[in-house]
Amino acid sequence: MNDASVVVRKMFSVSRERLFRAWSDPRELIEWFSPQGYRNPSVDAEVRPGGRFRIAMQKLPDGEPFYVAGEYRVVEPPARIVFTWTWEDPAENVRDTIVTVDLVERGEKTEVVLTHELLPAEKRETHAQGWDALLSKLATNLETGTKGEQR
């Protein structure tokens, strides 16, 4: 980890295997991989080392979609996923950063430890808030068994 990193942690009352599936199955990612007030019109993800992803996010009710894309570097079920993270809009100034998602057993629970490295200083706070919001949406989705905020 370097000084350009953001670390976000959250406890979940589900197994590492269940969390890993939420992070690795495009049919699940489309349900939760956007903050509250947004939806995912599309998720393409080939979760394997060297596989690529591209996720569309759209502000509700009818904002213009924007995209994040990257490549999976490490996929170690059910413990770890590492991928690059690039906003396709050059104005975002976030290119080729690295996200590591560690799923750590904590007794009956699982802790997600998400580390986002190589972020420009001016983007760290917004990304910390964004990841926290995504993990909260994932928790709600897993605990209630309901779909994400796709309405």
Disulfide bonds with the S-S distance in Angstrom:
none
